Amino acid sequence: MKGSFKLLNIAGIGIFIHWTFTLLIAYIIYSNYQAQYTTVQIVWSVIFILSIFVTVFLHELGHALAAKKFNIKTKDITILPIGGLAPLGETPEKPIEELNVAIAGPAVNIAIALITGLFISITGVKDLTNQLASEVNQSNFFLNFFMVNIWLAIFI
């Protein structure tokens, strides 16, 4: 995709990030600054957004690696401010292969949510409702990250 910068290769798949992703980060910083967040709060917001996009990347990588299992090439993975793209070279021939490729991405999010949920239960997060209602910070980061992965698994 034009305007994308290559970050690395994984399993022969080029990983790119579109330049407009920087606009999202700039917007997060600006809007948090306008809301009079502290520097620490702004940093937590940026870390959270970056972690979401790492999750989106892993979601797309799940699709790509499942496709590779069926000898279907993935051209590349591109991360955009609106999500990720992993265009396949062709459509899987068998319905079961297509199903496997389709559910591989959400399965990654479920696995991340389970690991995050385990971490939350071990650390003993209390008062979950109030934790979600506030801005992202060190005390609610993993709870918000857990919820994002559940939503990504359901809706993407």
C-alpha positions in Angstrom: 0.0 0.0 0.0 1.3 3.4 -0.9 2.6 5.5 2.0 3.5 2.4 4.1 6.8 1.8 5.7 8.1 -1.7 6.1 8.9 -2.7 9.7 10.0 -6.3 9.3 9.3 -9.7 7.8 7.6 -12.6 9.6 7.3 -16.0 8.0 7.9 -14.3 4.6 5.1 -11.8 5.2 6.1 -8.1 5.0 4.8 -6.1 7.9 4.0 -2.5 7.1 2.6 0.5 9.0 0.9 3.3 7.1 2.2 6.8 7.7 -1.3 8.0 8.7 -0.9 5.9 11.9 1.3 8.7 13.2 -1.7 11.1 12.9 -3.7 8.8 15.3 -0.9 9.0 17.8 -0.6 12.8 17.4 -4.4 13.0 17.8 -4.3 11.0 21.0 -1.6 13.2 22.5 -3.4 16.4 21.4 -6.8 15.3 22.7 -5.4 14.2 26.0 -3.4 17.4 26.3 -6.6 19.4 25.6 -8.4 17.4 28.3 -5.6 18.5 30.7 -4.3 15.0 31.3 -1.0 14.8 33.0 2.1 13.6 31.1 1.8 10.2 32.8 -1.8 9.9 31.7 -0.9 10.8 28.1 1.9 8.3 28.1 -0.5 5.6 29.3 -3.0 6.5 26.6 -0.3 6.2 23.9 0.9 2.9 25.3 -2.6 1.6 25.3 -3.3 2.6 21.7 0.0 1.0 20.6 -0.8 -2.2 22.5 -4.2 -2.3 20.8 -2.5 -2.1 17.4 0.0 -4.8 18.4 -3.1 -6.9 19.1 -4.6 -5.9 15.7 -1.3 -6.9 14.1 -1.3 -10.3 15.9 -5.0 -10.8 14.8 -4.0 -10.3 11.2 -0.9 -12.4 11.6 -3.2 -15.2 12.9 -5.2 -15.0 9.6 -2.0 -15.0 7.6 -0.4 -17.9 9.3 -3.5 -20.0 9.1 -3.7 -19.2 5.3 0.0 -20.2 5.0 -0.9 -23.6 6.5 -3.1 -24.2 3.5 -0.4 -22.9 1.1 -2.1 -19.6 0.6 0.2 -16.6 0.4 -0.5 -13.4 2.3 0.9 -10.4 0.3 1.6 -8.4 3.5 0.1 -7.0 6.6 -0.5 -3.3 6.8 -1.4 -1.5 10.0 -3.6 1.6 9.5 -5.3 4.0 12.0 -8.6 2.1 11.3 -7.2 -1.4 11.8 -5.2 -3.9 9.9 -5.2 -5.5 6.4 -3.8 -8.9 5.5 -4.9 -9.5 1.8 -4.7 -13.1 0.8 -3.3 -14.1 -2.6 -6.3 -16.3 -3.2 -9.4 -17.6 -1.5 -9.1 -21.0 0.3 -10.6 -23.8 -1.9 -12.3 -25.8 0.8 -14.9 -24.3 3.2 -13.1 -25.8 6.2 -9.9 -24.1 5.2 -11.7 -20.8 4.7 -13.3 -21.2 8.2 -9.9 -21.9 9.7 -8.4 -18.8 8.2 -11.4 -16.7 9.2 -11.4 -17.8 12.9 -7.6 -17.7 13.3 -7.7 -13.9 13.9 -10.4 -13.9 16.6 -8.8 -17.0 18.2 -5.6 -14.9 18.7 -7.7 -12.2 20.5 -9.4 -14.8 22.6 -6.0 -16.3 23.6 -4.7 -12.8 24.5 -7.9 -12.1 26.5 -7.5 -15.4 28.4 -3.9 -14.6 29.2 -4.8 -11.1 30.2 -7.8 -12.3 32.3 -5.5 -14.8 34.1 -3.1 -11.9 34.9 -6.0 -9.8 36.1 -7.3 -12.6 38.4 -3.8 -13.2 39.8 -3.2 -9.5 40.6 -6.6 -9.2 42.1 -8.2 -6.2 40.3 -11.2 -5.0 42.4 -14.2 -2.8 41.5 -14.1 -3.6 37.8 -16.9 -1.2 36.8 -15.2 1.9 38.1 -11.9 0.7 36.6 -13.4 0.7 33.1 -15.2 4.1 33.6 -11.9 6.0 34.1 -9.1 6.9 31.7 -6.5 4.3 31.0 -3.8 4.2 33.6 -1.5 1.7 35.4 -4.3 0.3 37.6 -6.8 -0.4 34.8 -4.6 -1.0 31.7 -5.0 -4.7 31.7 -8.7 -4.7 32.3 -9.2 -2.3 29.4 -6.8 -4.4 27.3 -8.8 -7.5 28.2 -12.1 -5.8 27.1 -10.6 -4.6 23.8 -9.5 -8.2 22.9 -13.0 -9.5 23.7 -14.5 -6.9 21.4 -12.0 -7.6 18.7 -12.7 -11.3 18.9 -16.4 -10.7 18.6 -16.6 -8.0 16.0 -13.6 -8.3 13.7 
